[in-house]
Amino acid sequence: MDRLWALWGKLPTTQVRITVTLGAVVATTVKYVLSSTWVPSYEWLGFLVLMSGVDAAQWLAKRTTDHTYVAAKQGTPPPSTGD
């Protein structure tokens, strides 16, 4: 159980959220294209748009606060991580 919690603590949440959202969008698109009668509800499409927006906002927030990205934008070498 401790290994599971350690893995959960290292999980890249932004990538997982984006992957799940993209999977839902692709699955919805495939079902719509392959079906002659199924049309997704406005609620479902709104949910996908909301999740995509949350994913984009989280990615942007993490990128703009990342020390290597900030240092690169300022033209200075990134601070050492101690590795």
BALO-187443 format. One record per residue: residue in three letters; residue number from 1; y, x, z of N, C-alpha, C, O, CB in turn; chain. Coordinates in Angstrom, 1 decimal. Glycine has a CB too. Layout:
BEGIN
+-----+-----+--------+--------+--------+--------+--------+--------+--------+--------+--------+--------+--------+--------+--------+--------+--------+-------+
! res !   n !   n_yy !   n_xx !   n_zz !  ca_yy !  ca_xx !  ca_zz !   c_yy !   c_xx !   c_zz !   o_yy !   o_xx !   o_zz !  cb_yy !  cb_xx !  cb_zz ! chain !
+-----+-----+--------+--------+--------+--------+--------+--------+--------+--------+--------+--------+--------+--------+--------+--------+--------+-------+
! ALA ! NUM !      Y !      X !      Z !      Y !      X !      Z !      Y !      X !      Z !      Y !      X !      Z !      Y !      X !      Z !     A !
...
+-----+-----+--------+--------+--------+--------+--------+--------+--------+--------+--------+--------+--------+--------+--------+--------+--------+-------+
This chain:
BEGIN
+-----+-----+--------+--------+--------+--------+--------+--------+--------+--------+--------+--------+--------+--------+--------+--------+--------+-------+
! res !   n !   n_yy !   n_xx !   n_zz !  ca_yy !  ca_xx !  ca_zz !   c_yy !   c_xx !   c_zz !   o_yy !   o_xx !   o_zz !  cb_yy !  cb_xx !  cb_zz ! chain !
+-----+-----+--------+--------+--------+--------+--------+--------+--------+--------+--------+--------+--------+--------+--------+--------+--------+-------+
! MET !   1 !   -1.2 !    0.8 !    0.0 !    0.0 !    0.0 !    0.0 !    1.3 !    0.9 !    0.0 !    2.3 !    0.5 !   -0.6 !    0.0 !   -0.9 !    1.2 !     A !
! ASP !   2 !    1.2 !    2.0 !    0.7 !    2.3 !    2.9 !    0.7 !    2.6 !    3.5 !   -0.7 !    3.8 !    3.7 !   -1.0 !    2.1 !    4.1 !    1.7 !     A !
! ARG !   3 !    1.6 !    3.7 !   -1.5 !    1.8 !    4.2 !   -2.8 !    2.5 !    3.2 !   -3.7 !    3.4 !    3.5 !   -4.5 !    0.5 !    4.6 !   -3.5 !     A !
! LEU !   4 !    2.2 !    1.9 !   -3.4 !    2.8 !    0.8 !   -4.2 !    4.3 !    0.7 !   -3.8 !    5.1 !    0.6 !   -4.7 !    2.1 !   -0.5 !   -3.9 !     A !
! TRP !   5 !    4.6 !    0.9 !   -2.6 !    6.0 !    0.8 !   -2.2 !    6.8 !    2.0 !   -2.7 !    8.0 !    1.9 !   -3.1 !    6.1 !    0.8 !   -0.7 !     A !
! ALA !   6 !    6.1 !    3.2 !   -2.7 !    6.8 !    4.4 !   -3.3 !    7.0 !    4.2 !   -4.8 !    8.1 !    4.6 !   -5.3 !    5.9 !    5.6 !   -3.0 !     A !
! LEU !   7 !    6.1 !    3.7 !   -5.5 !    6.3 !    3.4 !   -6.9 !    7.4 !    2.4 !   -7.1 !    8.2 !    2.5 !   -8.0 !    4.9 !    2.9 !   -7.6 !     A !
! TRP !   8 !    7.4 !    1.3 !   -6.3 !    8.4 !    0.3 !   -6.4 !    9.8 !    0.9 !   -6.2 !   10.8 !    0.4 !   -6.8 !    8.1 !   -0.9 !   -5.4 !     A !
! GLY !   9 !    9.9 !    1.8 !   -5.3 !   11.2 !    2.4 !   -5.0 !   11.7 !    3.3 !   -6.1 !   12.9 !    3.5 !   -6.2 !   11.1 !    3.3 !   -3.7 !     A !
! LYS !  10 !   10.8 !    3.9 !   -6.9 !   11.2 !    4.7 !   -8.0 !   11.3 !    4.0 !   -9.3 !   11.7 !    4.6 !  -10.4 !   10.2 !    5.9 !   -8.2 !     A !
! LEU !  11 !   11.1 !    2.7 !   -9.3 !   11.1 !    1.9 !  -10.6 !   12.5 !    1.8 !  -11.2 !   13.4 !    1.5 !  -10.5 !   10.5 !    0.5 !  -10.3 !     A !
! PRO !  12 !   12.6 !    2.1 !  -12.5 !   13.9 !    2.1 !  -13.1 !   14.3 !    0.6 !  -13.4 !   13.9 !    0.1 !  -14.4 !   13.9 !    2.9 !  -14.4 !     A !
! THR !  13 !   15.0 !    0.0 !  -12.5 !   15.2 !   -1.5 !  -12.6 !   15.9 !   -1.9 !  -13.8 !   15.7 !   -3.0 !  -14.4 !   15.9 !   -1.9 !  -11.3 !     A !
! THR !  14 !   16.9 !   -1.1 !  -14.2 !   17.7 !   -1.5 !  -15.4 !   16.8 !   -1.6 !  -16.6 !   16.8 !   -2.5 !  -17.4 !   18.8 !   -0.5 !  -15.7 !     A !
! GLN !  15 !   15.9 !   -0.6 !  -16.8 !   15.0 !   -0.6 !  -18.0 !   14.0 !   -1.7 !  -17.9 !   13.7 !   -2.3 !  -18.9 !   14.3 !    0.8 !  -18.0 !     A !
! VAL !  16 !   13.5 !   -2.0 !  -16.7 !   12.6 !   -3.1 !  -16.6 !   13.2 !   -4.4 !  -16.9 !   12.7 !   -5.3 !  -17.6 !   12.0 !   -3.2 !  -15.1 !     A !
! ARG !  17 !   14.5 !   -4.7 !  -16.4 !   15.2 !   -5.9 !  -16.7 !   15.4 !   -6.1 !  -18.2 !   15.2 !   -7.1 !  -18.7 !   16.5 !   -6.0 !  -15.9 !     A !
! ILE !  18 !   15.9 !   -5.0 !  -18.8 !   16.1 !   -5.1 !  -20.2 !   14.9 !   -5.3 !  -21.0 !   14.9 !   -6.1 !  -22.0 !   16.8 !   -3.8 !  -20.7 !     A !
! THR !  19 !   13.8 !   -4.7 !  -20.6 !   12.5 !   -4.9 !  -21.3 !   12.0 !   -6.3 !  -21.2 !   11.5 !   -6.9 !  -22.2 !   11.4 !   -3.9 !  -20.8 !     A !
! VAL !  20 !   12.1 !   -6.9 !  -20.0 !   11.7 !   -8.3 !  -19.8 !   12.6 !   -9.2 !  -20.6 !   12.1 !  -10.2 !  -21.2 !   11.7 !   -8.6 !  -18.3 !     A !
! THR !  21 !   13.9 !   -9.0 !  -20.6 !   14.8 !   -9.9 !  -21.3 !   14.5 !   -9.8 !  -22.8 !   14.4 !  -10.8 !  -23.5 !   16.2 !   -9.5 !  -21.1 !     A !
! LEU !  22 !   14.3 !   -8.6 !  -23.4 !   14.0 !   -8.4 !  -24.8 !   12.7 !   -9.0 !  -25.1 !   12.5 !   -9.6 !  -26.2 !   14.0 !   -6.9 !  -25.1 !     A !
! GLY !  23 !   11.7 !   -8.9 !  -24.2 !   10.4 !   -9.6 !  -24.5 !   10.6 !  -11.1 !  -24.6 !    9.9 !  -11.7 !  -25.4 !    9.5 !   -9.2 !  -23.4 !     A !
! ALA !  24 !   11.4 !  -11.7 !  -23.7 !   11.6 !  -13.1 !  -23.7 !   12.3 !  -13.5 !  -25.0 !   12.0 !  -14.6 !  -25.6 !   12.4 !  -13.6 !  -22.5 !     A !
! VAL !  25 !   13.3 !  -12.8 !  -25.4 !   14.0 !  -13.1 !  -26.6 !   13.1 !  -13.0 !  -27.9 !   13.1 !  -13.8 !  -28.7 !   15.2 !  -12.1 !  -26.8 !     A !
! VAL !  26 !   12.3 !  -11.9 !  -27.9 !   11.4 !  -11.7 !  -29.0 !   10.3 !  -12.8 !  -29.0 !   10.0 !  -13.4 !  -30.1 !   10.7 !  -10.3 !  -29.0 !     A !
! ALA !  27 !    9.7 !  -13.2 !  -27.9 !    8.7 !  -14.2 !  -27.8 !    9.3 !  -15.6 !  -28.2 !    8.6 !  -16.3 !  -28.9 !    8.2 !  -14.3 !  -26.4 !     A !
! THR !  28 !   10.5 !  -15.8 !  -27.8 !   11.2 !  -17.1 !  -28.2 !   11.4 !  -17.1 !  -29.7 !   11.2 !  -18.1 !  -30.4 !   12.5 !  -17.3 !  -27.5 !     A !
! THR !  29 !   11.9 !  -16.0 !  -30.3 !   12.1 !  -15.9 !  -31.7 !   10.8 !  -16.1 !  -32.5 !   10.8 !  -16.8 !  -33.5 !   12.7 !  -14.6 !  -32.1 !     A !
! VAL !  30 !    9.7 !  -15.4 !  -32.1 !    8.5 !  -15.5 !  -32.8 !    7.9 !  -17.0 !  -32.7 !    7.5 !  -17.5 !  -33.7 !    7.4 !  -14.6 !  -32.1 !     A !
! LYS !  31 !    8.0 !  -17.6 !  -31.5 !    7.5 !  -19.0 !  -31.4 !    8.4 !  -19.9 !  -32.3 !    7.8 !  -20.8 !  -32.9 !    7.6 !  -19.4 !  -30.0 !     A !
! TYR !  32 !    9.7 !  -19.7 !  -32.4 !   10.5 !  -20.6 !  -33.2 !   10.2 !  -20.4 !  -34.7 !   10.1 !  -21.3 !  -35.4 !   12.0 !  -20.2 !  -32.9 !     A !
! VAL !  33 !   10.0 !  -19.1 !  -35.1 !    9.8 !  -18.9 !  -36.5 !    8.4 !  -19.4 !  -36.9 !    8.2 !  -19.9 !  -38.0 !    9.9 !  -17.3 !  -36.8 !     A !
! LEU !  34 !    7.4 !  -19.2 !  -36.1 !    6.1 !  -19.7 !  -36.4 !    5.8 !  -21.2 !  -36.3 !    4.8 !  -21.7 !  -36.8 !    5.1 !  -18.9 !  -35.6 !     A !
! SER !  35 !    6.7 !  -21.8 !  -35.6 !    6.5 !  -23.3 !  -35.3 !    7.3 !  -24.1 !  -36.3 !    8.5 !  -23.7 !  -36.6 !    6.8 !  -23.7 !  -33.9 !     A !
! SER !  36 !    6.8 !  -25.2 !  -36.8 !    7.5 !  -26.0 !  -37.7 !    8.3 !  -27.1 !  -37.0 !    9.2 !  -27.7 !  -37.6 !    6.6 !  -26.6 !  -38.8 !     A !
! THR !  37 !    8.0 !  -27.3 !  -35.7 !    8.7 !  -28.4 !  -35.0 !    9.3 !  -28.0 !  -33.7 !   10.2 !  -28.7 !  -33.2 !    7.7 !  -29.5 !  -34.7 !     A !
! TRP !  38 !    9.0 !  -26.8 !  -33.1 !    9.5 !  -26.5 !  -31.8 !   10.9 !  -25.9 !  -32.0 !   11.2 !  -25.0 !  -32.8 !    8.6 !  -25.4 !  -31.2 !     A !
! VAL !  39 !   11.8 !  -26.4 !  -31.1 !   13.1 !  -25.9 !  -31.0 !   13.4 !  -25.6 !  -29.6 !   13.2 !  -26.4 !  -28.7 !   14.2 !  -26.9 !  -31.6 !     A !
! PRO !  40 !   13.9 !  -24.4 !  -29.2 !   14.1 !  -24.0 !  -27.8 !   15.3 !  -24.9 !  -27.3 !   16.2 !  -25.2 !  -28.0 !   14.4 !  -22.5 !  -27.7 !     A !
! SER !  41 !   15.2 !  -25.2 !  -26.0 !   16.2 !  -26.0 !  -25.4 !   17.5 !  -25.2 !  -25.2 !   17.5 !  -24.0 !  -25.1 !   15.8 !  -26.6 !  -24.0 !     A !
! TYR !  42 !   18.6 !  -25.9 !  -25.1 !   19.9 !  -25.2 !  -24.8 !   19.9 !  -24.5 !  -23.5 !   20.5 !  -23.4 !  -23.3 !   21.1 !  -26.2 !  -24.9 !     A !
! GLU !  43 !   19.2 !  -25.1 !  -22.5 !   19.1 !  -24.4 !  -21.2 !   18.4 !  -23.1 !  -21.3 !   18.8 !  -22.1 !  -20.7 !   18.3 !  -25.3 !  -20.2 !     A !
! TRP !  44 !   17.3 !  -23.0 !  -22.1 !   16.5 !  -21.8 !  -22.3 !   17.4 !  -20.7 !  -23.0 !   17.4 !  -19.6 !  -22.6 !   15.2 !  -22.0 !  -23.0 !     A !
! LEU !  45 !   18.0 !  -21.2 !  -24.1 !   18.9 !  -20.2 !  -24.8 !   20.0 !  -19.7 !  -23.9 !   20.4 !  -18.6 !  -24.0 !   19.4 !  -20.9 !  -26.1 !     A !
! GLY !  46 !   20.6 !  -20.6 !  -23.1 !   21.6 !  -20.2 !  -22.2 !   21.2 !  -19.2 !  -21.2 !   21.9 !  -18.3 !  -20.8 !   22.2 !  -21.4 !  -21.5 !     A !
! PHE !  47 !   19.9 !  -19.4 !  -20.7 !   19.3 !  -18.5 !  -19.8 !   19.2 !  -17.1 !  -20.4 !   19.4 !  -16.1 !  -19.8 !   18.0 !  -19.0 !  -19.3 !     A !
! LEU !  48 !   18.7 !  -17.1 !  -21.6 !   18.5 !  -15.8 !  -22.3 !   19.9 !  -15.1 !  -22.5 !   20.0 !  -13.9 !  -22.4 !   17.8 !  -16.0 !  -23.7 !     A !
! VAL !  49 !   20.9 !  -15.9 !  -22.9 !   22.2 !  -15.3 !  -23.0 !   22.7 !  -14.7 !  -21.7 !   23.3 !  -13.7 !  -21.6 !   23.2 !  -16.3 !  -23.6 !     A !
! LEU !  50 !   22.5 !  -15.5 !  -20.6 !   23.0 !  -15.1 !  -19.3 !   22.2 !  -13.8 !  -18.9 !   22.9 !  -12.9 !  -18.4 !   22.7 !  -16.2 !  -18.3 !     A !
! MET !  51 !   20.9 !  -13.8 !  -19.1 !   20.2 !  -12.6 !  -18.7 !   20.6 !  -11.4 !  -19.5 !   20.7 !  -10.3 !  -19.0 !   18.7 !  -12.9 !  -18.9 !     A !
! SER !  52 !   20.8 !  -11.6 !  -20.8 !   21.3 !  -10.5 !  -21.6 !   22.6 !  -10.0 !  -21.2 !   22.9 !   -8.7 !  -21.2 !   21.4 !  -10.9 !  -23.1 !     A !
! GLY !  53 !   23.5 !  -10.9 !  -20.8 !   24.8 !  -10.4 !  -20.3 !   24.7 !   -9.7 !  -19.0 !   25.4 !   -8.7 !  -18.7 !   25.7 !  -11.6 !  -20.1 !     A !
! VAL !  54 !   23.8 !  -10.1 !  -18.1 !   23.6 !   -9.4 !  -16.8 !   23.0 !   -8.1 !  -17.0 !   23.5 !   -7.1 !  -16.4 !   22.7 !  -10.3 !  -15.9 !     A !
! ASP !  55 !   22.1 !   -8.0 !  -18.0 !   21.5 !   -6.7 !  -18.3 !   22.5 !   -5.7 !  -18.8 !   22.6 !   -4.5 !  -18.5 !   20.4 !   -6.8 !  -19.3 !     A !
! ALA !  56 !   23.4 !   -6.2 !  -19.8 !   24.4 !   -5.4 !  -20.4 !   25.4 !   -4.9 !  -19.3 !   25.8 !   -3.8 !  -19.3 !   25.1 !   -6.1 !  -21.5 !     A !
! ALA !  57 !   25.8 !   -5.8 !  -18.4 !   26.7 !   -5.5 !  -17.3 !   26.2 !   -4.4 !  -16.4 !   26.8 !   -3.5 !  -16.0 !   27.2 !   -6.7 !  -16.6 !     A !
! GLN !  58 !   24.9 !   -4.6 !  -16.0 !   24.2 !   -3.7 !  -15.1 !   24.1 !   -2.3 !  -15.8 !   24.3 !   -1.3 !  -15.1 !   22.8 !   -4.2 !  -14.7 !     A !
! TRP !  59 !   23.7 !   -2.3 !  -17.0 !   23.6 !   -1.0 !  -17.8 !   24.9 !   -0.3 !  -17.9 !   25.0 !    0.9 !  -17.6 !   23.0 !   -1.2 !  -19.2 !     A !
! LEU !  60 !   26.0 !   -1.1 !  -18.2 !   27.3 !   -0.5 !  -18.3 !   27.8 !    0.1 !  -16.9 !   28.4 !    1.1 !  -16.9 !   28.3 !   -1.5 !  -18.9 !     A !
! ALA !  61 !   27.6 !   -0.7 !  -15.9 !   28.0 !   -0.3 !  -14.6 !   27.3 !    1.0 !  -14.1 !   27.9 !    1.9 !  -13.6 !   27.8 !   -1.4 !  -13.5 !     A !
! LYS !  62 !   26.0 !    1.1 !  -14.4 !   25.3 !    2.3 !  -14.0 !   25.7 !    3.5 !  -14.9 !   25.8 !    4.6 !  -14.4 !   23.7 !    2.1 !  -14.2 !     A !
! ARG !  63 !   26.0 !    3.3 !  -16.2 !   26.4 !    4.4 !  -17.1 !   27.7 !    4.9 !  -16.7 !   27.9 !    6.1 !  -16.6 !   26.4 !    3.9 !  -18.5 !     A !
! THR !  64 !   28.7 !    4.0 !  -16.4 !   30.0 !    4.5 !  -16.1 !   30.2 !    5.1 !  -14.7 !   31.2 !    5.8 !  -14.5 !   31.0 !    3.3 !  -16.3 !     A !
! THR !  65 !   29.2 !    4.9 !  -13.9 !   29.3 !    5.5 !  -12.5 !   28.3 !    6.7 !  -12.4 !   28.3 !    7.3 !  -11.4 !   28.9 !    4.5 !  -11.5 !     A !
! ASP !  66 !   27.6 !    7.0 !  -13.5 !   26.6 !    8.1 !  -13.4 !   27.4 !    9.4 !  -13.5 !   28.3 !    9.6 !  -14.3 !   25.7 !    8.1 !  -14.6 !     A !
! HIS !  67 !   27.1 !   10.4 !  -12.6 !   28.0 !   11.6 !  -12.4 !   27.9 !   12.4 !  -13.7 !   28.9 !   13.1 !  -14.0 !   27.5 !   12.4 !  -11.2 !     A !
! THR !  68 !   26.8 !   12.5 !  -14.4 !   26.7 !   13.3 !  -15.6 !   27.6 !   12.7 !  -16.7 !   28.2 !   13.4 !  -17.5 !   25.3 !   13.5 !  -16.1 !     A !
! TYR !  69 !   27.6 !   11.4 !  -16.8 !   28.4 !   10.7 !  -17.9 !   29.9 !   10.9 !  -17.6 !   30.7 !   11.1 !  -18.5 !   28.0 !    9.2 !  -17.9 !     A !
! VAL !  70 !   30.3 !   10.7 !  -16.3 !   31.7 !   10.8 !  -15.9 !   32.1 !   12.3 !  -16.2 !   33.2 !   12.5 !  -16.7 !   31.9 !   10.5 !  -14.4 !     A !
! ALA !  71 !   31.3 !   13.3 !  -15.8 !   31.6 !   14.7 !  -16.1 !   31.8 !   14.9 !  -17.6 !   32.7 !   15.7 !  -18.0 !   30.6 !   15.6 !  -15.5 !     A !
! ALA !  72 !   30.9 !   14.4 !  -18.4 !   31.0 !   14.6 !  -19.8 !   32.2 !   14.0 !  -20.4 !   32.9 !   14.6 !  -21.3 !   29.7 !   14.0 !  -20.5 !     A !
! LYS !  73 !   32.6 !   12.8 !  -19.9 !   33.9 !   12.2 !  -20.4 !   35.1 !   13.0 !  -20.0 !   36.1 !   13.0 !  -20.7 !   34.0 !   10.8 !  -19.8 !     A !
! GLN !  74 !   35.0 !   13.7 !  -18.9 !   36.2 !   14.5 !  -18.4 !   36.1 !   15.9 !  -19.0 !   37.1 !   16.7 !  -18.9 !   36.1 !   14.6 !  -16.9 !     A !
! GLY !  75 !   35.1 !   16.3 !  -19.7 !   34.9 !   17.6 !  -20.3 !   34.6 !   18.7 !  -19.3 !   34.9 !   19.9 !  -19.6 !   36.2 !   17.9 !  -21.0 !     A !
! THR !  76 !   34.0 !   18.3 !  -18.2 !   33.6 !   19.3 !  -17.2 !   32.1 !   19.3 !  -17.1 !   31.5 !   18.4 !  -17.4 !   34.3 !   19.0 !  -15.8 !     A !
! PRO !  77 !   31.5 !   20.5 !  -16.6 !   30.1 !   20.5 !  -16.4 !   29.7 !   19.5 !  -15.3 !   30.4 !   19.4 !  -14.3 !   29.6 !   21.9 !  -16.2 !     A !
! PRO !  78 !   28.5 !   18.9 !  -15.4 !   28.1 !   18.0 !  -14.4 !   27.8 !   18.7 !  -13.1 !   27.4 !   19.9 !  -13.1 !   26.9 !   17.2 !  -14.8 !     A !
! PRO !  79 !   28.0 !   18.1 !  -11.9 !   27.7 !   18.7 !  -10.7 !   26.2 !   18.9 !  -10.5 !   25.4 !   18.2 !  -11.1 !   28.2 !   17.9 !   -9.5 !     A !
! SER !  80 !   25.8 !   19.9 !   -9.8 !   24.4 !   20.3 !   -9.6 !   23.8 !   19.2 !   -8.7 !   24.4 !   18.7 !   -7.8 !   24.3 !   21.7 !   -8.9 !     A !
! THR !  81 !   22.5 !   18.9 !   -9.1 !   21.8 !   17.9 !   -8.3 !   20.9 !   18.6 !   -7.2 !   20.3 !   17.9 !   -6.4 !   20.9 !   17.1 !   -9.2 !     A !
! GLY !  82 !   20.9 !   19.9 !   -7.2 !   20.1 !   20.6 !   -6.2 !   18.7 !   20.8 !   -6.5 !   17.9 !   21.2 !   -5.7 !   20.2 !   19.9 !   -4.9 !     A !
! ASP !  83 !   18.3 !   20.5 !   -7.8 !   16.9 !   20.7 !   -8.2 !   16.6 !   22.1 !   -8.5 !   15.5 !   22.5 !   -8.9 !   16.5 !   19.8 !   -9.3 !     A !
+-----+-----+--------+--------+--------+--------+--------+--------+--------+--------+--------+--------+--------+--------+--------+--------+--------+-------+
